[in-house]
Amino acid sequence: MIDIVFKKKGSYIGGFSIKGHSKTANKGEDIVCAGVSALAQSALLGLGEHLNRNVRYEVKSGNMFVELLDEPDELTEAILTTMRLGLSEIAKLYPEAVRLRS
C-alpha cells in the first residue's frame, strides 16, 4: 500500500510524504508506483526548478518527503494541488494500492 499524506501550512499545502509500495505488479513493472512517483517527482522539480523555492526533501525507494521551507503561495499551491488531483485519480482506480490523506 502506498500511503500519501499532504501537510497544510496555513491555508496552503506545505508539503507531503509518500511511503510504501504498490503490489499490483512485479517490481519495475508496477504502473501504480510509476504513476505516483512521476507525479511526486514532477511536483518537486516544479517547486525547485521552475519556481525556485527552497525545499527540504528526501527521496528513497518507497519513501519520499517534501517540505516547503518558503511560505507556500498560490503558485506552489497550483503545483501541489495538480499533483494531488492526479494522485486522487490513481487512488480511485487502485483503492487497494493507494491511500490519500490530508
Long-range contacts (C-beta under 8 A, 24 or more apart in sequence): 1-96, 1-97, 1-98, 1-99, 2-32, 2-33, 2-36, 2-97, 2-98, 2-99, 3-99, 3-101, 4-36, 4-87, 4-91, 4-98, 4-99, 4-100, 4-101, 5-101, 5-102, 6-80, 6-84, 6-100, 6-101, 6-102, 7-67, 8-102, 9-68, 9-71, 9-72, 10-71, 10-72, 12-72, 12-73, 12-74, 12-76, 12-77, 12-80, 13-72, 13-76, 13-77, 13-80, 13-81, 13-84, 14-67, 14-68, 14-72, 15-65, 15-66, 15-67, 15-68, 16-40, 16-43, 16-64, 16-65, 16-66, 16-80, 16-83, 17-63, 17-64, 17-65, 17-66, 18-63, 18-64, 18-65, 19-62, 19-63, 19-64, 20-62, 21-62, 22-94, 22-97, 22-98, 23-97, 24-94, 24-96, 24-97, 32-90, 32-94, 32-97, 32-98, 35-86, 35-90, 36-87, 36-90, 36-98, 37-64, 39-83, 39-86, 39-87, 39-90, 40-64, 40-66, 40-83, 40-87, 42-83, 43-79, 43-80, 43-82, 43-83, 46-79, 47-76, 47-79, 47-80, 50-79, 51-75, 51-76, 51-79
